[in-house]
Amino acid sequence: MSTPAELRTALADRLAGDGVLTEPGWESAARAVPRELFVGRYFAPVAGSVPTAYRPVREGEPGWLEGIYSDETLVTQLDGRIRPDDVAGEAATGIPSSSSTLPSVVLRMWQQLGVEAGHRVLEVGTGTGYSTALGAHRLGDADLTSVEYDPVVGAAAAAALKAAGFSPRLVIGDGLRGDPEGGRYDRLIATCSVRYVPLPWLHQVRPGGRILVTLSGWSYANALALLEVTGPGEATGRFLADQSSFMIARPHDRPPRPTLDLLPGEERGTGLDPAVLDGRTGGWVAQLAVPGAIRTGVGERQILWDLATGSQARTAPGPDGGWAVTQRGPVRLWDRVERALRCWQAAGAPPQDGFGLTVSAAGQRVWLGAEAGPGWDLPI
Ligand SMILES: C[S@@+](CC[C@H](N)C(=O)[O-])C[C@H]1O[C@@H](n2cnc3c(N)ncnc32)[C@H](O)[C@@H]1O
């Protein structure tokens, strides 16, 4: 049986071989930080379960340590309260609310942030503390602060960081408000996603500083933005090609809602294949077009539901080929989605790195191609 150190070395070798680890300082961090101290017990998804059921995996059981040193996200909490120890039976269902993100994504993000010696860094979303420990190993404790929303999760991370010999400043609170006591930062990295860039961040990071954050939404489509703060309350930058699907910051998550009843509406044909919405960028563009809507369904049968107005749109195969869409309510959801997707397709359907984001006093706008290009306002 392999030891933790052997498994850690094997994972770091793999990440270096795959080109994830490009900077020696971050490679040393990956080789040094014991992920098992931070993750402990975790949930493994039960293959084929719908909705996904999660089985607790405990220390010492077969596969536990190999799971810790796999390049996988390990869920550690469901529904904001259920931890592996709370599961009495075989498995539990719920929405993941805290996790240790897969090491390749965390390490790639730390490198993309472009942190230099002496920079003050704010991390939002401590989670298990694993990414915080990587940061503390590379940057030292003194210049790193991490904020966690959930006090139980934050306390576990604090204990793990101490056990691993790190002591960055830890704050329990809503990281979307920044770190009011923390002064100016050079870099901000978020390991939870947001629907829009929280304005306090744009005052807390100094002009010329950077923010790395995943932009998400109520349909859970994602894109990773690297922004430069251009002045107080202002920032601009582009989205990166890498996939990063972080859980959405708790205050930005979908509100509770009643069960969806599909109701009759106006019907028309559409020449746009609804399955485009299943693609990574297609789904993201649709989310930009109707940010207040959630999307369910798959392939030719998509359903959009705007939570504020109750507007609905649903697609189905048409009677004579093509597709039919039924829309009701004050917001014609499919009309907006179709327009946005046509615009994106006309530009050659680029992936996420074909887009950018500008934040100013006028609002927050995701643009396609160049800042003066077509764009969509984020729901601030
Ligand atoms: C994907 S996990 C973080 C992964 C973590 N960095 C790691 O390596 O283990 C996301 C975390 O963000 C936290 N979170 C959600 N909303 C937050 C907010 N508004 N402020 C601070 N933390 C938040 C969640 O409680 C969760 O622990």
The ligand as a Gaussian input file, in Angstrom:
#p B3LYP/6-31G(d) Opt

LIG

0 1
 C      -15.380000      25.044000      -3.701000
 S      -15.316000      25.435000      -2.003000
 C      -13.714000      26.107000      -1.757000
 C      -12.592000      25.199000      -2.040000
 C      -11.385000      25.529000      -1.211000
 N      -10.715000      26.697000      -1.666000
 C      -10.495000      24.313000      -1.084000
 O       -9.460000      24.241000      -1.721000
 O      -10.859000      23.437000      -0.324000
 C      -16.297000      26.900000      -1.943000
 C      -16.384000      27.481000      -0.552000
 O      -16.862000      28.812000      -0.674000
 C      -17.648000      29.072000       0.465000
 N      -18.486000      30.255000       0.216000
 C      -19.669000      30.324000      -0.437000
 N      -20.116000      31.587000      -0.449000
 C      -19.190000      32.343000       0.197000
 C      -19.100000      33.731000       0.523000
 N      -20.046000      34.573000       0.174000
 N      -18.015000      34.149000       1.215000
 C      -17.030000      33.284000       1.591000
 N      -17.075000      31.947000       1.322000
 C      -18.138000      31.493000       0.617000
 C      -18.432000      27.789000       0.662000
 O      -18.960000      27.698000       1.978000
 C      -17.368000      26.753000       0.358000
 O      -16.709000      26.325000       1.519000

